[in-house]
C-alpha cells in the first residue's frame, strides 16, 4: 500500500522521501473548506503553488501529489500552474458531475496522472459514470467530507455503514486503483489505527493518508528528532500492514464487525 503525507516543508518532505513514504502531498485546496469543516478538527492547509517548486527539488523517490481547489473559473490556470511547477499527479476535490470530470480531464490533457477525491453525494451517486468515463487514473474516498454530506458526526460512519464497500464494488468492476481516508499511528485514533488498516486490507485499498494524528511537527522539535519519530512510526504501520495481509476472511469479518461496533459507540457518545 502507498502512503501519503501532507506537508509544504521541504526538509520534512525530504525526510518522508528518505524513509520510504511514497507520496508527499501539497494541498492547495482552500475554497469552501473552512465553511464545510468549521466544526471539525481537520487540516486546513495554506499551501501555495510556490511550495510545489520547493518540495519538488528535494524529492528523489516519492511522488509529489497536488490537490487543487474544486472546479471553477480559476481551475484552468491553477491546473496549468501546478503542472508547470512540478506536480507529478493532480487530485481534484468536491466533484459533483461528469461534466466537471470531463472539464478537469480536458485541461490536464494527460500530462500527469489524475485522482478523483470522491467526497460528495453527487459523486457517490455518479461513481460508475465517473470511473467508467476514463477521466481518472485512481480514486480516493474522502471520509471527512463524504460523512459531512450525509450529516454524520463521525467520519468513519461511511466506512461502517457499507458506503465504502459499495463504492469499492464500482472501482473493482472497472479495475481502477483506490484508497480511502487516513490513519493515525499504531495504538491511537478514535477508531484504532489497526482496525482502520484491517478495513483497508479487507477492501483491497492501495492508498492511505498518514493523518495529522500520525505525526505533527511541533515547534520545539528538531528535524533529527522528527526523522526518528517518523521512521519509527512508519515502520510500525508497515509491520501492521504485513500482519494484516496474512489475515483470512474470518479475521477480516471479525475486524469489520468491531469497526461497526466501535463506530456506533462513538456516535452514541457524541449524541
PATI-388937 format. One record per residue: residue in three letters; chain; x, y, z of N, C-alpha, C in turn. Coordinates in Angstrom, 2 decimals, padded with zeros to 5 digits, m for minus. Layout:
     r   c       n_u       n_v       n_w      ca_u      ca_v      ca_w       c_u       c_v       c_w
   ALA   A         X         Y         Z         X         Y         Z         X         Y         Z
...
END
This chain:
     r   c       n_u       n_v       n_w      ca_u      ca_v      ca_w       c_u       c_v       c_w
   UNK   A    000.84   m001.20    000.00    000.00    000.00    000.00    000.88    001.24    000.00
   UNK   A    000.45    002.26   m000.74    001.17    003.53   m000.76    000.63    004.47    000.31
   UNK   A    001.51    005.34    000.80    001.18    006.24    001.89    001.41    007.68    001.47
   UNK   A    000.53    008.57    001.91    000.60    009.98    001.55    000.77    010.83    002.81
   UNK   A    001.67    011.79    002.73    001.88    012.68    003.87    001.80    014.12    003.38
   UNK   A    000.99    014.93    004.06    000.77    016.32    003.66    001.76    017.25    004.34
   UNK   A    002.57    017.94    003.56    003.48    018.95    004.11    003.99    019.86    002.99
   UNK   A    004.22    021.12    003.35    004.86    022.04    002.42    006.30    022.32    002.83
   UNK   A    006.75    021.70    003.91    008.08    021.91    004.46    009.09    021.05    003.69
   UNK   A    010.00    021.66    002.93    010.94    020.87    002.14    011.79    019.92    002.98
   UNK   A    012.19    020.34    004.16    013.02    019.47    005.00    012.24    018.26    005.49
   UNK   A    010.99    018.47    005.85    010.15    017.36    006.28    009.83    016.46    005.08
   UNK   A    009.62    017.06    003.92    009.37    016.29    002.71    010.57    015.41    002.37
   UNK   A    011.75    015.95    002.57    012.98    015.19    002.30    013.08    013.98    003.24
   UNK   A    012.68    014.18    004.50    012.67    013.07    005.46    011.68    012.00    005.00
   UNK   A    010.49    012.41    004.61    009.50    011.46    004.11    010.05    010.65    002.95
   UNK   A    010.70    011.33    002.05    011.29    010.68    000.88    012.35    009.66    001.31
   UNK   A    013.15    010.04    002.26    014.27    009.19    002.69    013.80    007.94    003.42
   UNK   A    012.74    008.03    004.20    012.31    006.87    004.98    011.34    005.97    004.22
   UNK   A    010.97    006.38    003.00    010.18    005.49    002.15    008.71    005.81    002.00
   UNK   A    008.25    006.95    002.52    006.87    007.37    002.27    006.74    007.67    000.78
   UNK   A    005.75    007.08    000.15    005.70    007.06   m001.31    005.21    008.35   m001.95
   UNK   A    004.41    009.14   m001.22    003.88    010.37   m001.81    003.92    011.52   m000.80
   UNK   A    004.38    012.64   m001.26    004.29    013.88   m000.49    003.20    014.73   m001.13
   UNK   A    002.37    015.32   m000.29    001.13    015.94   m000.76    001.17    017.44   m000.48
   UNK   A    001.10    018.22   m001.55    000.89    019.67   m001.44   m000.60    019.93   m001.59
   UNK   A   m001.17    020.66   m000.65   m002.62    020.84   m000.60   m003.00    022.30   m000.88
   UNK   A   m003.42    022.56   m002.10   m003.80    023.92   m002.49   m005.25    024.23   m002.15
   UNK   A   m006.02    023.23   m001.75   m007.46    023.44   m001.55   m007.74    024.34   m000.36
   UNK   A   m008.52    025.40   m000.60   m008.99    026.26    000.47   m010.42    026.75    000.23
   UNK   A   m010.84    026.80   m001.02   m012.16    027.36   m001.34   m013.29    026.51   m000.77
   UNK   A   m014.07    027.11    000.12   m015.22    026.45    000.70   m014.91    025.48    001.83
   UNK   A   m013.64    025.22    002.07   m013.28    024.19    003.04   m013.56    024.63    004.48
   UNK   A   m013.25    025.87    004.78   m013.46    026.37    006.14   m014.94    026.33    006.50
   UNK   A   m015.79    026.67    005.55   m017.23    026.65    005.80   m017.75    025.23    005.98
   UNK   A   m017.29    024.31    005.12   m017.74    022.91    005.20   m017.32    022.25    006.50
   UNK   A   m016.07    022.50    006.91   m015.48    021.77    008.03   m015.30    022.64    009.27
   UNK   A   m016.14    023.67    009.42   m015.94    024.64    010.50   m016.03    024.02    011.89
   UNK   A   m016.79    022.94    012.04   m016.92    022.31    013.36   m016.06    021.07    013.51
   UNK   A   m015.15    020.87    012.57   m014.32    019.67    012.60   m012.87    020.02    012.88
   UNK   A   m012.20    019.14    013.61   m010.78    019.31    013.89   m009.98    018.70    012.74
   UNK   A   m010.11    019.33    011.57   m009.46    018.81    010.37   m008.39    019.79    009.90
   UNK   A   m007.57    019.31    008.97   m006.46    020.13    008.48   m006.95    021.12    007.43
   UNK   A   m006.65    022.40    007.65   m006.91    023.42    006.64   m005.55    023.98    006.21
   UNK   A   m005.01    023.42    005.17   m003.66    023.80    004.74   m003.64    025.18    004.11
   UNK   A   m002.48    025.78    004.14   m002.29    027.09    003.49   m001.10    026.98    002.55
   UNK   A   m001.17    026.00    001.66   m000.10    025.77    000.71   m000.30    026.63   m000.54
   UNK   A    000.80    026.89   m001.24    000.77    027.73   m002.44    001.52    027.04   m003.57
   UNK   A    001.30    027.53   m004.78    001.98    026.99   m005.95    003.50    026.98   m005.74
   UNK   A    004.01    028.03   m005.10    005.46    028.13   m004.88    005.99    026.97   m004.02
   UNK   A    005.14    026.41   m003.16    005.56    025.28   m002.33    005.84    024.04   m003.17
   UNK   A    005.14    023.91   m004.28    005.38    022.78   m005.19    006.82    022.83   m005.69
   UNK   A    007.26    023.99   m006.10    008.62    024.16   m006.61    009.66    023.77   m005.58
   UNK   A    009.47    024.20   m004.34    010.46    023.96   m003.29    010.50    022.49   m002.87
   UNK   A    009.33    021.87   m002.75    009.28    020.47   m002.32    009.78    019.55   m003.43
   UNK   A    009.42    019.87   m004.67    009.83    019.04   m005.80    011.36    018.89   m005.86
   UNK   A    012.07    019.94   m005.49    013.53    019.93   m005.57    014.18    018.86   m004.70
   UNK   A    013.54    018.50   m003.58    014.19    017.60   m002.61    013.77    016.15   m002.78
   UNK   A    012.78    015.88   m003.60    012.28    014.51   m003.72    013.10    013.71   m004.72
   UNK   A    013.51    012.52   m004.31    014.26    011.62   m005.18    013.43    010.39   m005.57
   UNK   A    012.61    009.93   m004.66    011.83    008.72   m004.90    010.32    008.95   m004.78
   UNK   A    009.92    009.73   m003.81    008.49    009.97   m003.58    007.89    010.80   m004.71
   UNK   A    006.63    010.54   m005.02    005.89    011.34   m005.99    005.30    012.56   m005.29
   UNK   A    005.20    013.65   m006.04    004.61    014.87   m005.50    003.16    014.97   m005.98
   UNK   A    002.25    014.77   m005.05    000.83    014.81   m005.33    000.28    016.18   m004.93
   UNK   A   m000.52    016.78   m005.79   m001.06    018.11   m005.53   m002.58    018.08   m005.62
   UNK   A   m003.23    018.53   m004.54   m004.69    018.69   m004.56   m005.01    020.13   m004.92
   UNK   A   m005.81    020.31   m005.95   m006.21    021.66   m006.36   m007.51    022.02   m005.66
   UNK   A   m008.03    023.20   m005.94   m009.33    023.62   m005.44   m010.45    022.95   m006.25
   UNK   A   m011.67    022.97   m005.73   m012.79    022.46   m006.53   m012.89    023.19   m007.87
   UNK   A   m013.43    022.54   m008.86   m013.52    023.10   m010.20   m014.35    024.39   m010.22
   UNK   A   m013.76    025.43   m010.82   m014.46    026.70   m011.01   m013.77    027.46   m012.13
   UNK   A   m014.05    028.75   m012.25   m013.49    029.54   m013.35   m011.97    029.69   m013.26
   UNK   A   m011.40    029.47   m012.07   m009.95    029.61   m011.90   m009.19    028.31   m012.12
   UNK   A   m009.91    027.22   m012.36   m009.27    025.91   m012.38   m008.25    025.73   m013.49
   UNK   A   m008.54    026.23   m014.66   m007.60    026.04   m015.77   m006.24    026.63   m015.44
   UNK   A   m006.23    027.84   m014.92   m004.97    028.49   m014.57   m004.28    027.74   m013.44
   UNK   A   m005.02    027.34   m012.42   m004.42    026.65   m011.28   m003.82    025.30   m011.71
   UNK   A   m004.53    024.57   m012.53   m004.04    023.27   m013.00   m002.77    023.44   m013.82
   UNK   A   m002.77    024.38   m014.73   m001.59    024.58   m015.57   m000.38    025.03   m014.74
   UNK   A   m000.61    025.87   m013.77    000.49    026.34   m012.92    001.03    025.21   m012.05
   UNK   A    000.15    024.38   m011.53    000.57    023.26   m010.69    001.43    022.27   m011.49
   UNK   A    001.01    021.97   m012.70    001.79    021.06   m013.54    003.13    021.68   m013.91
   UNK   A    003.13    022.93   m014.29    004.37    023.62   m014.66    005.34    023.70   m013.48
   UNK   A    004.80    023.78   m012.26    005.65    023.88   m011.07    006.27    022.55   m010.67
   UNK   A    005.73    021.44   m011.22    006.35    020.16   m010.94    005.47    019.08   m010.33
   UNK   A    004.16    019.28   m010.30    003.26    018.25   m009.76    003.41    016.96   m010.56
   UNK   A    003.57    015.84   m009.86    003.63    014.54   m010.52    002.25    013.97   m010.77
   UNK   A    001.27    014.39   m009.96   m000.10    013.93   m010.12   m001.03    014.97   m009.50
   UNK   A   m002.25    015.04   m010.03   m003.21    016.03   m009.56   m004.46    015.36   m009.03
   UNK   A   m004.92    015.87   m007.89   m006.16    015.38   m007.26   m007.20    016.51   m007.30
   UNK   A   m008.41    016.18   m007.72   m009.48    017.18   m007.75   m010.53    016.82   m006.70
   UNK   A   m010.88    017.78   m005.82   m011.86    017.52   m004.75   m013.26    018.00   m005.11
   UNK   A   m014.23    017.56   m004.32   m015.61    018.09   m004.32   m016.28    018.05   m005.69
   UNK   A   m015.93    017.07   m006.51   m016.54    016.94   m007.83   m017.99    016.52   m007.69
   UNK   A   m018.86    017.08   m008.54   m020.29    016.80   m008.41   m020.96    016.31   m009.68
   UNK   A   m020.21    016.27   m010.80   m020.84    015.84   m012.04   m019.81    015.30   m013.02
   UNK   A   m020.30    014.53   m013.97   m019.42    014.01   m015.01   m018.90    015.13   m015.89
   UNK   A   m019.69    016.17   m016.07   m019.23    017.30   m016.90   m018.03    017.99   m016.25
   UNK   A   m018.02    018.08   m014.92   m016.85    018.64   m014.23   m015.64    017.73   m014.41
   UNK   A   m015.86    016.43   m014.34   m014.77    015.47   m014.54   m014.18    015.60   m015.94
   UNK   A   m015.06    015.75   m016.90   m014.62    015.89   m018.29   m013.83    017.18   m018.48
   UNK   A   m014.30    018.27   m017.86   m013.59    019.56   m017.97   m012.20    019.46   m017.33
   UNK   A   m012.12    018.83   m016.17   m010.83    018.63   m015.49   m009.88    017.84   m016.38
   UNK   A   m010.37    016.74   m016.93   m009.54    015.87   m017.76   m009.05    016.60   m019.01
   UNK   A   m009.90    017.41   m019.59   m009.52    018.14   m020.81   m008.43    019.16   m020.52
   UNK   A   m008.47    019.79   m019.37   m007.44    020.77   m019.01   m006.10    020.07   m018.76
   UNK   A   m006.15    018.95   m018.05   m004.91    018.22   m017.74   m004.27    017.66   m019.01
   UNK   A   m005.08    017.21   m019.94   m004.60    016.72   m021.24   m003.61    015.57   m021.11
   UNK   A   m003.79    014.75   m020.09   m002.93    013.58   m019.95   m001.50    013.85   m019.56
   UNK   A   m001.21    015.07   m019.13    000.19    015.42   m018.80    000.67    014.79   m017.50
   UNK   A   m000.25    014.57   m016.57    000.08    013.89   m015.31   m001.08    012.97   m014.95
   UNK   A   m000.83    011.94   m014.14   m001.92    011.09   m013.66   m002.91    011.92   m012.82
   UNK   A   m004.16    011.50   m012.85   m005.22    012.25   m012.17   m005.92    011.39   m011.12
   UNK   A   m006.37    012.05   m010.05   m007.01    011.36   m008.93   m008.34    012.05   m008.62
   UNK   A   m009.39    011.27   m008.56   m010.68    011.77   m008.10   m010.75    011.61   m006.59
   UNK   A   m010.92    012.73   m005.88   m011.20    012.67   m004.45   m012.72    012.64   m004.32
   UNK   A   m013.25    011.45   m004.11   m014.70    011.26   m004.10   m015.22    011.55   m002.70
   UNK   A   m015.96    012.66   m002.57   m016.36    013.11   m001.24   m017.68    013.87   m001.23
   UNK   A   m018.47    013.73   m002.28   m019.79    014.36   m002.32   m020.86    013.31   m002.60
   UNK   A   m022.10    013.62   m002.21   m023.22    012.73   m002.50   m023.35    012.52   m004.00
   UNK   A   m023.18    013.63   m004.73   m023.34    013.55   m006.18   m022.32    012.62   m006.81
   UNK   A   m021.06    012.74   m006.36   m020.01    011.88   m006.90   m020.25    010.42   m006.52
   UNK   A   m020.78    010.20   m005.33   m021.09    008.83   m004.94   m022.18    008.24   m005.84
   UNK   A   m023.21    009.03   m006.09   m024.30    008.54   m006.94   m023.83    008.29   m008.37
   UNK   A   m022.90    009.13   m008.84   m022.42    009.04   m010.22   m021.07    008.32   m010.32
   UNK   A   m020.74    007.55   m009.29   m019.42    006.91   m009.22   m019.11    006.08   m010.46
   UNK   A   m020.08    005.31   m010.91   m019.82    004.44   m012.07   m019.52    005.25   m013.32
   UNK   A   m020.29    006.30   m013.55   m020.05    007.14   m014.72   m018.69    007.82   m014.64
   UNK   A   m018.32    008.28   m013.44   m017.05    008.97   m013.26   m015.86    008.04   m013.49
   UNK   A   m016.00    006.80   m013.05   m014.92    005.83   m013.22   m014.90    005.26   m014.63
   UNK   A   m016.07    004.93   m015.14   m016.18    004.34   m016.48   m015.72    005.30   m017.56
   UNK   A   m015.88    006.60   m017.32   m015.54    007.60   m018.34   m014.07    007.74   m018.64
   UNK   A   m013.22    007.17   m017.79   m011.78    007.23   m018.04   m011.14    008.58   m017.75
   UNK   A   m011.78    009.37   m016.90   m011.25    010.69   m016.58   m010.13    010.64   m015.55
   UNK   A   m010.06    009.54   m014.81   m009.13    009.47   m013.68   m008.30    008.18   m013.71
   UNK   A   m007.09    008.29   m013.16   m006.21    007.13   m013.06   m006.41    006.39   m011.75
   UNK   A   m006.95    007.06   m010.75   m007.24    006.42   m009.47   m008.28    007.24   m008.72
   UNK   A   m008.81    006.64   m007.64   m009.83    007.30   m006.82   m009.44    007.20   m005.35
   UNK   A   m009.70    008.27   m004.61   m009.54    008.23   m003.16   m010.85    008.71   m002.55
   UNK   A   m011.40    007.92   m001.64   m012.65    008.30   m000.98   m012.32    009.18    000.22
   UNK   A   m012.82    010.41    000.20   m012.58    011.37    001.28   m013.63    011.19    002.37
   UNK   A   m013.26    010.56    003.46   m014.23    010.23    004.50   m014.78    011.45    005.22
   UNK   A   m013.95    012.47    005.44   m014.41    013.66    006.16   m015.61    014.31    005.49
   UNK   A   m015.42    014.74    004.25   m016.48    015.50    003.58   m017.65    014.61    003.16
   UNK   A   m017.39    013.35    002.83   m018.50    012.47    002.47   m019.39    012.24    003.69
   UNK   A   m018.78    012.09    004.86   m019.56    011.94    006.09   m020.37    013.21    006.38
   UNK   A   m019.74    014.36    006.19   m020.45    015.63    006.39   m021.64    015.75    005.45
   UNK   A   m021.47    015.29    004.22   m022.53    015.38    003.23   m023.77    014.60    003.66
   UNK   A   m023.56    013.55    004.44   m024.68    012.75    004.91   m025.11    013.12    006.33
   UNK   A   m024.54    014.20    006.85   m024.93    014.66    008.17   m024.42    013.81    009.31
   UNK   A   m023.38    013.03    009.05   m022.81    012.18    010.09   m021.89    012.98    011.00
   UNK   A   m021.75    012.50    012.22   m020.90    013.21    013.19   m019.51    012.61    013.31
   UNK   A   m019.30    011.44    012.71   m018.02    010.75    012.81   m017.64    010.24    011.43
   UNK   A   m016.44    010.59    010.99   m016.09    010.35    009.59   m016.07    008.88    009.19
   UNK   A   m015.85    007.97    010.14   m015.78    006.56    009.79   m017.16    005.91    009.68
   UNK   A   m018.23    006.68    009.84   m019.57    006.12    009.66   m019.79    005.64    008.23
   UNK   A   m019.21    006.33    007.25   m019.40    005.88    005.86   m018.61    004.62    005.57
   UNK   A   m017.66    004.29    006.44   m016.97    003.00    006.33   m017.81    001.92    007.01
   UNK   A   m018.31    002.23    008.20   m019.06    001.25    008.98   m020.42    000.91    008.36
   UNK   A   m021.04    001.86    007.64   m022.40    001.61    007.12   m022.41    000.97    005.74
   UNK   A   m021.23    000.64    005.20   m021.18   m000.06    003.91   m021.06    000.84    002.70
   UNK   A   m021.03    002.16    002.91   m020.90    003.08    001.77   m019.62    002.84    001.01
   UNK   A   m018.51    002.72    001.73   m017.22    002.49    001.07   m017.21    001.14    000.36
   UNK   A   m017.82    000.12    000.97   m017.92   m001.20    000.31   m018.59   m001.08   m001.05
   UNK   A   m019.70   m000.34   m001.10   m020.43   m000.21   m002.36   m019.61    000.53   m003.41
   UNK   A   m018.86    001.52   m002.98   m018.00    002.24   m003.91   m016.88    001.34   m004.42
   UNK   A   m016.31    000.55   m003.53   m015.24   m000.37   m003.91   m015.73   m001.36   m004.97
   UNK   A   m016.97   m001.79   m004.87   m017.53   m002.68   m005.89   m017.45   m002.03   m007.28
   UNK   A   m017.73   m000.73   m007.34   m017.67    000.00   m008.61   m016.22    000.12   m009.08
   UNK   A   m015.33    000.51   m008.17   m013.93    000.67   m008.55   m013.33   m000.65   m009.06
   UNK   A   m013.67   m001.72   m008.37   m013.14   m003.03   m008.74   m013.66   m003.47   m010.11
   UNK   A   m014.92   m003.16   m010.38   m015.53   m003.51   m011.65   m014.75   m002.93   m012.82
   UNK   A   m014.24   m001.71   m012.63   m013.52   m001.04   m013.71   m012.00   m001.05   m013.50
   UNK   A   m011.57   m001.83   m012.52   m010.14   m002.07   m012.27   m009.34   m000.76   m012.12
   UNK   A   m009.91    000.16   m011.36   m009.21    001.42   m011.10   m008.66    001.39   m009.67
   UNK   A   m007.40    001.74   m009.45   m006.82    001.73   m008.10   m007.56    002.71   m007.18
   UNK   A   m007.63    002.37   m005.90   m008.38    003.21   m004.98   m007.81    003.13   m003.56
   UNK   A   m008.15    004.13   m002.80   m007.83    004.16   m001.38   m008.92    004.95   m000.67
   UNK   A   m008.78    005.09    000.64   m009.77    005.90    001.36   m009.18    006.40    002.67
   UNK   A   m009.59    007.61    003.04   m009.32    008.17    004.36   m007.87    008.21    004.78
   UNK   A   m007.68    008.35    006.09   m006.35    008.44    006.66   m006.23    007.52    007.86
   UNK   A   m005.01    007.43    008.38   m004.76    006.55    009.51   m003.87    007.24    010.53
   UNK   A   m004.17    007.03    011.80   m003.34    007.54    012.89   m002.17    006.59    013.11
   UNK   A   m001.30    006.90    014.04   m000.22    005.97    014.31   m000.75    004.78    015.09
   UNK   A   m000.02    003.68    015.03   m000.45    002.44    015.66   m000.70    002.65    017.15
   UNK   A   m001.85    002.13    017.60   m002.22    002.28    019.01   m003.01    003.52    019.31
   UNK   A   m003.27    004.34    018.28   m004.01    005.57    018.52   m005.15    005.72    017.52
   UNK   A   m005.95    006.77    017.74   m007.08    007.05    016.88   m008.39    006.71    017.58
   UNK   A   m009.42    007.54    017.36   m010.74    007.26    017.94   m011.20    005.87    017.50
   UNK   A   m011.04    005.59    016.23   m011.14    004.24    015.71   m009.70    003.77    015.55
   UNK   A   m009.26    002.81    016.35   m007.84    002.45    016.38   m007.24    002.18    015.00
   UNK   A   m006.01    002.63    014.82   m005.34    002.52    013.53   m005.33    001.09    013.01
   UNK   A   m005.16    000.12    013.90   m005.11   m001.27    013.48   m006.43   m001.70    012.85
   UNK   A   m007.55   m001.23    013.39   m008.86   m001.56    012.83   m009.03   m000.92    011.46
   UNK   A   m008.60    000.32    011.35   m008.70    001.02    010.07   m007.88    000.30    009.01
   UNK   A   m006.66   m000.08    009.35   m005.82   m000.80    008.39   m006.42   m002.15    008.03
   UNK   A   m007.10   m002.77    008.99   m007.78   m004.02    008.71   m008.84   m003.86    007.63
   UNK   A   m009.55   m002.75    007.66   m010.55   m002.47    006.63   m009.89   m002.18    005.28
   UNK   A   m008.74   m001.53    005.30   m008.00   m001.34    004.04   m007.64   m002.69    003.44
   UNK   A   m007.20   m003.62    004.30   m006.86   m004.95    003.82   m008.06   m005.70    003.28
   UNK   A   m009.17   m005.65    003.99   m010.38   m006.35    003.56   m010.89   m005.84    002.23
   UNK   A   m010.80   m004.51    002.04   m011.38   m003.88    000.85   m010.40   m003.76   m000.31
   UNK   A   m009.16   m004.20   m000.11   m008.20   m004.13   m001.20   m007.70   m002.74   m001.51
   UNK   A   m007.71   m001.86   m000.53   m007.24   m000.48   m000.71   m005.74   m000.45   m001.00
   UNK   A   m005.35    000.49   m001.83   m003.94    000.64   m002.20   m003.33    001.97   m001.75
   UNK   A   m004.12    002.83   m001.11   m003.64    004.15   m000.71   m004.22    004.53    000.65
   UNK   A   m003.43    005.22    001.47   m003.94    005.77    002.72   m003.13    007.02    003.07
   UNK   A   m003.80    007.99    003.66   m003.14    009.21    004.12   m002.59    008.97    005.52
   UNK   A   m001.37    009.38    005.77   m000.84    009.41    007.13   m001.36    010.70    007.74
   UNK   A   m002.33    010.59    008.61   m003.08    011.75    009.07   m002.27    012.63    010.02
   UNK   A   m002.84    013.77    010.34   m002.18    014.69    011.26   m001.92    014.04    012.61
   UNK   A   m002.81    013.11    013.01   m002.62    012.43    014.28   m001.52    011.36    014.20
   UNK   A   m001.09    011.05    012.98    000.04    010.14    012.81    001.35    010.83    013.21
   UNK   A    001.47    012.10    012.79    002.68    012.85    013.14    002.40    014.34    013.00
   UNK   A    002.90    015.12    013.97    002.78    016.57    013.91    004.12    017.19    014.27
   UNK   A    004.59    018.09    013.41    005.89    018.73    013.63    005.72    019.87    014.63
   UNK   A    006.04    019.61    015.87    005.92    020.63    016.90    007.03    021.68    016.76
   UNK   A    006.76    022.88    017.22    007.71    023.97    017.03    009.07    023.70    017.67
   UNK   A    009.05    023.05    018.83    010.32    022.83    019.53    011.06    021.59    019.05
   UNK   A    010.45    020.83    018.14    011.06    019.59    017.68    012.08    019.88    016.58
   UNK   A    013.27    019.32    016.67    014.25    019.49    015.60    014.04    018.40    014.55
   UNK   A    014.66    018.57    013.39    014.42    017.66    012.28    015.01    016.27    012.51
   UNK   A    016.11    016.18    013.25    016.67    014.86    013.56    015.68    014.04    014.38
   UNK   A    015.07    014.70    015.37    014.08    014.02    016.19    012.85    013.66    015.36
   UNK   A    012.45    014.58    014.49    011.31    014.33    013.62    011.54    013.10    012.76
   UNK   A    012.74    012.97    012.23    013.04    011.82    011.38    012.99    010.52    012.18
   UNK   A    013.52    010.54    013.38    013.50    009.33    014.20    012.07    008.90    014.51
   UNK   A    011.23    009.88    014.88    009.85    009.57    015.22    009.08    009.08    013.98
   UNK   A    009.22    009.81    012.89    008.52    009.44    011.66    008.91    008.04    011.20
   UNK   A    010.20    007.76    011.22    010.66    006.46    010.75    010.14    005.33    011.66
   UNK   A    010.20    005.57    012.95    009.73    004.56    013.90    008.24    004.27    013.71
   UNK   A    007.45    005.33    013.59    006.01    005.15    013.46    005.63    004.58    012.09
   UNK   A    006.37    004.95    011.07    006.09    004.43    009.73    006.42    002.94    009.66
   UNK   A    007.48    002.54    010.32    007.83    001.12    010.36    006.74    000.31    011.08
   UNK   A    006.13    000.90    012.11    005.03    000.22    012.80    003.83    000.03    011.88
   UNK   A    003.55    001.06    011.08    002.46    000.97    010.11    002.73   m000.16    009.13
   UNK   A    003.94   m000.20    008.61    004.33   m001.22    007.63    004.23   m002.62    008.24
   UNK   A    004.68   m002.76    009.46    004.62   m004.06    010.13    003.17   m004.52    010.32
   UNK   A    002.32   m003.57    010.73    000.90   m003.89    010.92    000.26   m004.31    009.60
   UNK   A    000.63   m003.64    008.52    000.07   m003.99    007.20    000.49   m005.40    006.77
   UNK   A    001.73   m005.76    007.05    002.20   m007.11    006.71    001.42   m008.16    007.49
   UNK   A    001.21   m007.89    008.77    000.45   m008.83    009.61   m000.99   m008.96    009.12
   UNK   A   m001.60   m007.82    008.81   m002.99   m007.80    008.35   m003.12   m008.49    007.00
   UNK   A   m002.10   m008.36    006.17   m002.13   m009.00    004.85   m002.21   m010.51    004.91
   UNK   A   m001.85   m011.08    006.06   m001.90   m012.54    006.23   m003.22   m013.02    006.84
   UNK   A   m004.14   m012.09    007.14   m005.42   m012.47    007.72   m006.23   m013.30    006.72
   UNK   A   m007.11   m014.16    007.25   m008.06   m014.87    006.40   m009.39   m014.13    006.41
   UNK   A   m010.34   m014.66    005.65   m011.63   m013.99    005.54   m012.36   m013.85    006.86
   UNK   A   m012.23   m014.85    007.71   m012.89   m014.81    009.01   m012.34   m013.69    009.89
   UNK   A   m011.03   m013.50    009.83   m010.39   m012.44    010.62   m010.80   m011.05    010.11
   UNK   A   m010.87   m010.91    008.79   m011.32   m009.63    008.23   m012.76   m009.32    008.64
   UNK   A   m013.61   m010.32    008.63   m015.01   m010.12    009.01   m015.13   m009.77    010.49
   UNK   A   m014.31   m010.41    011.30   m014.29   m010.09    012.73   m013.89   m008.64    012.95
   UNK   A   m012.90   m008.17    012.22   m012.46   m006.78    012.34   m013.55   m005.83    011.84
   UNK   A   m014.21   m006.21    010.73   m015.28   m005.35    010.19   m016.37   m005.13    011.23
   UNK   A   m016.75   m006.20    011.93   m017.79   m006.09    012.95   m017.33   m005.21    014.11
   UNK   A   m016.06   m005.31    014.47   m015.53   m004.46    015.53   m015.57   m002.99    015.12
   UNK   A   m015.22   m002.72    013.86   m015.27   m001.35    013.34   m016.68   m000.80    013.45
   UNK   A   m017.65   m001.61    013.09   m019.05   m001.20    013.16   m019.46   m000.92    014.61
   UNK   A   m019.08   m001.80    015.51   m019.45   m001.64    016.92   m018.81   m000.41    017.54
   UNK   A   m017.51   m000.24    017.33   m016.79    000.90    017.91   m017.34    002.20    017.34
   UNK   A   m017.61    002.21    016.04   m018.16    003.41    015.40   m019.52    003.77    015.99
   UNK   A   m020.37    002.79    016.18   m021.69    003.04    016.77   m021.57    003.57    018.19
   UNK   A   m020.62    003.04    018.95   m020.39    003.51    020.33   m019.94    004.97    020.34
   UNK   A   m019.07    005.31    019.40   m018.56    006.69    019.32   m019.70    007.64    018.95
   UNK   A   m020.51    007.25    017.98   m021.63    008.09    017.55   m022.63    008.29    018.68
   UNK   A   m022.92    007.22    019.42   m023.84    007.34    020.56   m023.30    008.28    021.63
   UNK   A   m022.01    008.19    021.87   m021.39    009.05    022.88   m021.41    010.52    022.46
   UNK   A   m021.43    010.76    021.17   m021.44    012.15    020.66   m022.83    012.76    020.67
   UNK   A   m023.86    011.91    020.70   m025.24    012.43    020.60   m025.77    012.90    021.97
END
